[in-house]
Amino acid sequence: MGRRGAAPRKGDLREQALLDAAEALLEHTSLEELTVEAIAKGAGISRGSLYFYFGNKHEVLAALVERTMRTIRAEADSTAQDAASPPVDVMERAVHGVERVWREHGTVMRAAVDYSALHPVIGSAWNDTVEAFARSMTQVLKRAGIPDEHGPDGAAALAGALCWMTERTFYRAVCSPGEDLAHATATTMEIWRRVMNG
């Protein structure tokens, strides 16, 4: 493919600038206080131009959540497809990947949890990501010997519960004064290990 095909479109760059501006603003501004004007100004465009890309600030946050979550999904997919490594090693890499995203994008992750119940577009982006991670981790649990059956003790049910537990554990860690994400990782992995080792 030539250079022209590889270059990002101007619209894509503006959209990414809007998302970058929103993420930076969320470091010190709540979603309620965040304004479309501030996001547009942070991206160096007019308020009217923002509406070409997003209908409101909740759509901006949903897109920001989706962008951030792509990293988790990509990591979960690649680790779940790793048939050569022991399942426990695969799980540990996946949980470390989740920690890295919480460490690098904790503000977005926290906002996603905080506002997912209030704003359906944000909730949908967040739920889709956790469920995608659970589907990937279901394969890891099956390789660890967890039965592939329907019901509360099947691989899919356990992976879903463990992924939502992981989400809440990291959320609580990022909200705590010490933000001890390493502790959250260690505890989360220990629970996964116990399930995998029966």
Secondary structure, DSSP 8 states (H G I E B T S, - for coil): --HHHHS--HHHHHHHHHHHHHHHHHTT--TTT--HHHHHHHHTS-HHHHHHH-SSHHHHHHHHHHHHHHHHHHHHHHHHT--SS-HHHHHHHHHHHHHHHHHHHHHHHHHHHHHHTT-HHHHHHHHHHHHHHHHHHHHHHHHTT----SSTTSHHHHHHHHHHHHHHHHHHHHHSTT--HHHHHHHHHHHHHHHHH-
